[in-house]
Amino acid sequence: MSPGVVPAPVLRLPWPAMLLILALGGFGALMLYSAAGGKLQPWSLSHGIRFGAFFTVALAMSRIPMDWYRIAAFPAYVVTLALILLVEAIGHVAGGAQSWLDLGFIRLQPSELAKLTLVLALARFYELLPSGELRKFAAIWPAGIIILLPAALVLVQPDLGTAMMIIAGGGILLFLAGLPLRLFIGAGFAAAIAIPLAVNFGMQEYQRKRVLIFLNPEDDPLGAGYHITQSKIAIGSGGPFGKGLLNGTQVHLDYLPEGHTDFVFALVAEEFGLVGGVALIAGLIALCLWAISVGVAARSKFERLTAAGIGAMIFLYIAINLLMVMGLAPVTGIPLPLISHGGSSMMTVMIALGIVMAIDRRNRQATSASGW
C-alpha cells in the first residue's frame, strides 16, 4: 500500500494482527457451519454478524485516545460489579448458573466483561502507585480487593471456571506489575492447601464431580465423564490430517454435546486433524504474542500492563479451553476465543483487541514522532 494513495491513519493500522483476527473469526464461522451440519443457522450466521459488528467496534476503539481508557478504568470496573450484582436479582439461568442478563438481542454475561475491566483497573492502580511503594503492603491489599470482589460475586452464581480465571488473570497482572516473587511462591503453597479444602467442602456436588471425574472419566462414561470421553474420541479419530470438513461424526451424530461452544476444538481436530489443530493453536498464540509485544513497546506503565494483561487474558481463554477439551482440566465452560459461539466472550475479546490496537497506534505515533 503506497503512502500516496492510502491515508496515513490506514497505513498505521496493525494489518498483520487485523488479518489474523479476521482469519480466526472466519475460521470460527466455518467450524460453526460444520457443527450445524452444513447450515448457516443457528450458529454460523449469528457468529459472523456478531464478529463483523464487534470487529467494527474494535476498529472504532483503536481510534480512542489512551487517556480516555485511563479515565474509564475504575468506572468501568465499578459498572461491571454493578452488572454482576444485577444478575443476582434478575439474571437468566443456563447451564446451572445464573450468569446472564437477557437484553433481547444478546444475553450479556457481565462476568466476561469483568476479566477485561479487572485488567484496566489493576493497570491504572499500578500506574498511580508510586514506584517506591511496589514492594510494600500498600501495593497488595487494594489489588487483592480489586481481584477478589468480582471473583467472589461470580462464584456465588455459581461459575467456578470464570471465578478462577478472574483470579488467575489478576495474579498474572500482579506479576507483570513487578510484585516480589516470594508473594507468588507463598500464594502457590496457599493454593495447594486451599484447593483440596475447596473441592471437599466449598463446592456444589456437580462442581465436585467435574473436578474429580476429569482424573478418571471412565468412572462415569455416560454421566459426568461423557463430555471428556467423547471429546477425546473426536480428537483422536481425526488422525494427522482429519476426516475433512463436514465429515466429523462425534458432533454431527450428537455424541459430543456443546460442539459449537466449549468443545469446538474437538470438532476442529476431528475434521482437520493434528495439523489443523496445531495451526489453529499457533494462530491463537500468535494473537497473544502480538498483544504482549505491543505492551513491551508501550511508553507508559498503564499501556504496558493493559496490553500485556490482555494478551495474558486471551492466553488463559485458550489454555483453559484446550486443557478442558483434552481432558487435562475439569469442564469449566470457558470458550475458545473467536472460534466458539457466544456473544459475551466475543464482545469481551474484541473490545480487548480494540484497546490493544489503540495502544499499538499510540506506539506507532510515538515512533514516528521520534524519527525512527
C-alpha positions as CSV (number, residue, x, y, z in Angstrom):
1,M,0.0,0.0,0.0
2,S,1.5,3.3,-1.1
3,P,1.5,6.3,1.3
4,G,0.5,8.5,-1.6
5,V,-2.7,6.5,-2.3
6,V,-3.7,5.2,1.1
7,P,-4.3,7.7,4.0
8,A,-1.7,7.6,6.8
9,P,-4.1,6.5,9.5
10,V,-5.0,3.4,7.4
11,L,-1.3,2.6,6.9
12,R,-0.8,2.9,10.7
13,L,-3.3,0.1,11.4
14,P,-1.8,-3.2,12.6
15,W,-2.6,-5.1,9.4
16,P,-0.9,-8.4,10.2
17,A,-2.8,-8.6,13.5
18,M,-6.1,-7.5,11.9
19,L,-5.8,-10.1,9.1
20,L,-5.0,-12.8,11.8
21,I,-8.2,-11.7,13.7
22,L,-10.2,-11.8,10.5
23,A,-8.8,-15.3,9.7
24,L,-9.6,-16.7,13.1
25,G,-13.1,-15.2,13.1
26,G,-13.8,-16.6,9.6
27,F,-12.5,-20.0,10.6
28,G,-14.8,-19.9,13.6
29,A,-17.8,-19.3,11.3
30,L,-16.7,-22.2,9.1
31,M,-16.5,-24.6,12.0
32,L,-19.9,-23.5,13.3
33,Y,-21.2,-24.0,9.8
34,S,-19.9,-27.6,10.0
35,A,-21.2,-28.1,13.6
36,A,-24.7,-27.4,12.2
37,G,-24.3,-30.0,9.5
38,G,-23.5,-27.6,6.7
39,K,-26.1,-24.9,7.6
40,L,-25.6,-21.2,8.4
41,Q,-28.3,-21.4,11.1
42,P,-28.4,-21.4,14.0
43,W,-24.7,-20.6,14.8
44,S,-22.5,-19.7,11.9
45,L,-24.6,-16.7,10.6
46,S,-25.0,-15.2,14.1
47,H,-21.3,-15.7,14.8
48,G,-20.4,-13.9,11.5
49,I,-22.8,-11.0,12.2
50,R,-21.5,-10.6,15.8
51,F,-17.9,-10.8,14.6
52,G,-18.4,-8.2,12.0
53,A,-20.2,-5.8,14.4
54,F,-17.6,-6.2,17.2
55,F,-14.7,-6.0,14.7
56,T,-16.1,-2.6,13.7
57,V,-16.3,-1.7,17.4
58,A,-12.7,-2.7,17.8
59,L,-11.6,-0.5,14.9
60,A,-13.5,2.4,16.4
61,M,-12.0,1.8,19.8
62,S,-8.5,1.8,18.3
63,R,-9.1,5.5,17.5
64,I,-9.9,6.4,21.1
65,P,-7.1,8.3,22.9
66,M,-5.5,6.3,25.7
67,D,-6.2,9.0,28.3
68,W,-9.9,8.1,27.8
69,Y,-9.2,4.5,28.8
70,R,-7.3,5.7,31.9
71,I,-10.2,7.8,32.9
72,A,-12.7,5.0,32.3
73,A,-10.7,2.2,34.0
74,F,-12.1,2.4,37.5
75,P,-15.7,3.5,36.5
76,A,-15.8,0.5,34.0
77,Y,-14.8,-1.8,36.8
78,V,-17.5,-0.5,39.1
79,V,-20.2,-0.7,36.4
80,T,-19.2,-4.3,35.8
81,L,-19.6,-5.1,39.5
82,A,-23.0,-3.5,39.4
83,L,-24.0,-5.6,36.4
84,I,-22.8,-8.8,38.2
85,L,-25.0,-7.8,41.2
86,L,-27.9,-7.2,38.9
87,V,-27.5,-10.7,37.5
88,E,-28.2,-12.0,41.1
89,A,-31.5,-10.1,41.1
90,I,-32.9,-10.7,37.5
91,G,-30.3,-12.9,35.8
92,H,-31.1,-15.6,33.3
93,V,-30.2,-19.2,34.4
94,A,-28.4,-21.5,32.0
95,G,-26.1,-24.4,32.5
96,G,-26.7,-24.5,36.2
97,A,-25.5,-20.9,36.7
98,Q,-27.3,-17.6,37.0
99,S,-24.8,-15.6,34.9
100,W,-26.6,-13.8,32.1
101,L,-28.7,-10.7,31.6
102,D,-31.2,-11.2,28.8
103,L,-31.1,-8.0,26.8
104,G,-33.1,-9.4,23.9
105,F,-30.6,-9.1,21.1
106,I,-27.9,-10.6,23.2
107,R,-27.5,-12.5,26.5
108,L,-24.9,-10.4,28.3
109,Q,-22.6,-12.2,30.7
110,P,-21.1,-9.5,32.9
111,S,-18.5,-11.9,34.4
112,E,-16.9,-12.0,30.9
113,L,-16.5,-8.2,31.0
114,A,-15.1,-8.5,34.5
115,K,-12.0,-10.2,33.0
116,L,-11.2,-7.1,30.9
117,T,-12.2,-4.4,33.4
118,L,-10.1,-6.1,36.0
119,V,-7.1,-5.7,33.8
120,L,-7.8,-2.0,33.2
121,A,-8.4,-1.3,36.9
122,L,-5.2,-3.1,38.0
123,A,-3.2,-1.4,35.3
124,R,-4.5,2.0,36.4
125,F,-3.9,1.2,40.1
126,Y,-0.2,0.3,39.5
127,E,0.3,3.3,37.2
128,L,-0.9,5.6,40.0
129,L,1.1,3.7,42.7
130,P,4.5,5.4,43.4
131,S,7.3,3.1,42.4
132,G,8.8,3.1,45.9
133,E,5.5,1.5,47.2
134,L,5.6,-1.5,44.9
135,R,7.3,-3.8,47.4
136,K,5.1,-2.7,50.4
137,F,1.8,-4.0,51.6
138,A,0.1,-0.9,50.1
139,A,0.7,-2.5,46.7
140,I,-1.0,-5.7,47.6
141,W,-4.2,-5.3,49.6
142,P,-6.0,-2.8,47.2
143,A,-5.2,-5.1,44.3
144,G,-6.4,-8.1,46.2
145,I,-9.7,-6.4,46.8
146,I,-10.0,-5.4,43.2
147,I,-9.4,-9.1,42.2
148,L,-11.5,-10.9,44.9
149,L,-14.6,-8.7,44.7
150,P,-15.7,-9.8,41.1
151,A,-14.3,-13.4,41.7
152,A,-16.5,-13.8,44.8
153,L,-19.6,-12.4,43.1
154,V,-19.1,-14.7,40.2
155,L,-18.5,-17.7,42.5
156,V,-21.9,-17.1,44.1
157,Q,-23.7,-17.5,40.7
158,P,-22.1,-20.2,40.8
159,D,-19.5,-20.1,38.0
160,L,-16.3,-21.6,39.3
161,G,-14.4,-21.6,36.0
162,T,-14.9,-17.9,35.4
163,A,-14.1,-17.0,39.0
164,M,-10.8,-19.0,38.8
165,M,-10.0,-17.3,35.5
166,I,-10.5,-13.8,37.1
167,I,-8.2,-14.8,39.9
168,A,-5.6,-16.2,37.6
169,G,-5.7,-13.2,35.3
170,G,-5.4,-10.8,38.3
171,G,-2.4,-12.8,39.6
172,I,-0.6,-12.6,36.2
173,L,-1.1,-8.9,36.2
174,L,0.3,-8.6,39.7
175,F,3.4,-10.5,38.5
176,L,3.7,-8.2,35.4
177,A,3.5,-5.2,37.7
178,G,6.6,-6.3,39.4
179,L,5.5,-7.6,42.8
180,P,8.1,-9.7,44.7
181,L,8.3,-13.3,43.6
182,R,8.0,-14.6,47.2
183,L,4.4,-13.5,47.2
184,F,3.6,-15.8,44.3
185,I,5.5,-18.7,45.9
186,G,3.5,-18.2,49.1
187,A,0.3,-18.0,47.1
188,G,1.2,-21.3,45.4
189,F,1.6,-23.0,48.7
190,A,-1.7,-21.5,50.0
191,A,-3.5,-22.7,46.8
192,A,-2.1,-26.2,47.3
193,I,-3.7,-26.2,50.7
194,A,-6.9,-24.4,49.8
195,I,-7.8,-26.3,46.6
196,P,-8.4,-29.7,48.3
197,L,-10.4,-28.0,51.0
198,A,-12.5,-26.1,48.4
199,V,-13.1,-29.4,46.4
200,N,-14.3,-31.2,49.5
201,F,-16.2,-28.5,51.4
202,G,-16.7,-25.4,49.2
203,M,-18.2,-26.8,46.0
204,Q,-21.6,-27.9,45.0
205,E,-22.0,-31.6,44.1
206,Y,-22.0,-31.1,40.3
207,Q,-18.8,-28.9,40.6
208,R,-17.1,-31.5,42.7
209,K,-18.0,-34.2,40.2
210,R,-16.5,-32.1,37.3
211,V,-13.2,-31.7,39.3
212,L,-12.9,-35.4,40.2
213,I,-14.2,-37.0,37.1
214,F,-11.6,-35.5,34.7
215,L,-8.9,-37.6,36.6
216,N,-10.8,-40.7,35.5
217,P,-13.7,-40.0,33.2
218,E,-14.2,-43.8,32.6
219,D,-15.7,-44.0,36.1
220,D,-18.9,-42.3,34.8
221,P,-18.7,-42.5,31.0
222,L,-22.4,-41.8,30.4
223,G,-22.7,-39.1,33.1
224,A,-20.2,-36.6,34.4
225,G,-17.4,-38.0,32.2
226,Y,-19.4,-38.1,29.0
227,H,-18.1,-34.8,27.5
228,I,-14.5,-35.5,28.2
229,T,-14.7,-39.1,26.9
230,Q,-16.4,-38.0,23.6
231,S,-14.1,-35.1,23.2
232,K,-11.0,-37.4,23.4
233,I,-12.6,-39.8,20.9
234,A,-13.2,-36.9,18.5
235,I,-9.6,-35.6,18.8
236,G,-8.1,-39.0,18.5
237,S,-10.2,-40.1,15.5
238,G,-9.0,-37.1,13.4
239,G,-5.5,-38.5,13.0
240,P,-2.8,-36.4,11.3
241,F,-5.0,-34.7,8.7
242,G,-8.6,-35.2,9.8
243,K,-11.7,-36.6,8.2
244,G,-12.4,-33.4,6.2
245,L,-14.9,-30.6,6.6
246,L,-18.5,-31.8,7.4
247,N,-17.2,-35.4,7.8
248,G,-16.8,-35.5,11.5
249,T,-19.1,-37.9,13.4
250,Q,-18.9,-37.1,17.1
251,V,-20.7,-33.7,16.7
252,H,-22.8,-34.5,13.7
253,L,-24.2,-37.6,15.3
254,D,-24.8,-35.8,18.6
255,Y,-22.3,-37.9,20.5
256,L,-20.5,-34.7,21.6
257,P,-22.7,-32.0,23.1
258,E,-21.6,-28.4,23.0
259,G,-19.6,-29.0,19.9
260,H,-20.4,-25.4,18.8
261,T,-19.2,-23.8,22.1
262,D,-16.9,-25.2,24.7
263,F,-15.8,-28.3,22.7
264,V,-15.5,-26.7,19.3
265,F,-11.7,-27.6,19.2
266,A,-12.7,-31.3,19.3
267,L,-14.6,-30.7,16.0
268,V,-11.6,-28.9,14.5
269,A,-9.2,-31.8,15.5
270,E,-11.7,-34.4,14.1
271,E,-12.2,-32.7,10.8
272,F,-8.7,-31.1,10.2
273,G,-6.6,-33.5,12.3
274,L,-3.4,-32.8,14.2
275,V,-2.2,-30.4,11.5
276,G,-5.3,-28.3,11.6
277,G,-5.5,-28.3,15.4
278,V,-1.8,-27.2,15.7
279,A,-2.3,-24.5,13.1
280,L,-5.3,-23.1,15.0
281,I,-3.4,-23.1,18.3
282,A,-0.4,-21.4,16.5
283,G,-2.7,-18.6,15.2
284,L,-4.3,-18.0,18.6
285,I,-0.9,-17.9,20.4
286,A,0.4,-15.5,17.7
287,L,-2.5,-13.2,18.7
288,C,-1.5,-13.3,22.3
289,L,2.2,-12.7,21.4
290,W,1.2,-9.7,19.3
291,A,-0.7,-8.1,22.3
292,I,2.3,-8.8,24.6
293,S,4.7,-7.3,22.0
294,V,2.5,-4.2,21.9
295,G,2.8,-3.9,25.7
296,V,6.6,-4.3,25.6
297,A,6.8,-1.4,23.1
298,A,4.4,0.8,25.0
299,R,5.7,4.0,26.6
300,S,3.6,4.2,29.8
301,K,3.0,1.7,32.6
302,F,-0.8,1.7,32.1
303,E,-0.4,0.9,28.4
304,R,2.3,-1.8,29.1
305,L,0.3,-3.6,31.8
306,T,-3.0,-3.2,29.8
307,A,-1.7,-4.7,26.6
308,A,0.3,-7.5,28.3
309,G,-2.6,-8.2,30.6
310,I,-5.0,-8.6,27.7
311,G,-2.5,-10.9,26.0
312,A,-2.4,-13.0,29.2
313,M,-6.2,-12.9,29.4
314,I,-6.7,-14.3,25.9
315,F,-4.0,-16.9,26.6
316,L,-6.0,-18.1,29.7
317,Y,-9.1,-18.5,27.5
318,I,-7.1,-20.6,25.1
319,A,-5.1,-22.7,27.7
320,I,-8.1,-23.5,29.9
321,N,-10.4,-24.4,27.0
322,L,-7.8,-26.7,25.4
323,L,-6.9,-28.4,28.6
324,M,-10.6,-28.9,29.3
325,V,-11.2,-30.3,25.8
326,M,-8.2,-32.7,26.0
327,G,-9.3,-34.0,29.4
328,L,-6.4,-32.3,31.3
329,A,-8.6,-30.0,33.3
330,P,-12.2,-30.1,34.6
331,V,-15.0,-28.9,32.4
332,T,-15.4,-25.3,33.2
333,G,-17.4,-23.7,30.3
334,I,-14.6,-21.4,29.1
335,P,-15.0,-20.8,25.3
336,L,-12.3,-20.7,22.7
337,P,-11.8,-17.1,21.7
338,L,-13.1,-16.1,18.2
339,I,-14.0,-19.7,17.4
340,S,-16.7,-20.8,19.9
341,H,-20.2,-19.5,19.5
342,G,-21.1,-16.9,22.2
343,G,-21.8,-13.2,22.2
344,S,-20.4,-12.1,25.6
345,S,-17.0,-13.8,25.1
346,M,-16.8,-12.5,21.5
347,M,-17.6,-8.9,22.7
348,T,-15.1,-9.0,25.5
349,V,-12.2,-10.3,23.3
350,M,-13.0,-7.9,20.5
351,I,-13.2,-4.9,22.8
352,A,-9.9,-6.0,24.4
353,L,-8.3,-6.3,21.0
354,G,-9.6,-2.8,20.1
355,I,-7.8,-1.4,23.2
356,V,-4.6,-3.2,22.2
357,M,-4.9,-1.7,18.7
358,A,-5.3,1.8,20.4
359,I,-2.0,1.1,22.3
360,D,-0.3,-0.1,19.1
361,R,-1.5,3.1,17.3
362,R,0.0,5.2,20.2
363,N,3.3,3.3,19.9
364,R,3.4,3.9,16.1
365,Q,2.7,7.6,16.6
366,A,5.4,7.9,19.2
367,T,7.9,6.1,16.9
368,S,7.1,8.4,14.0
369,A,7.4,11.5,16.3
370,S,10.9,10.3,17.4
371,G,12.0,10.0,13.8
372,W,12.6,6.2,13.9
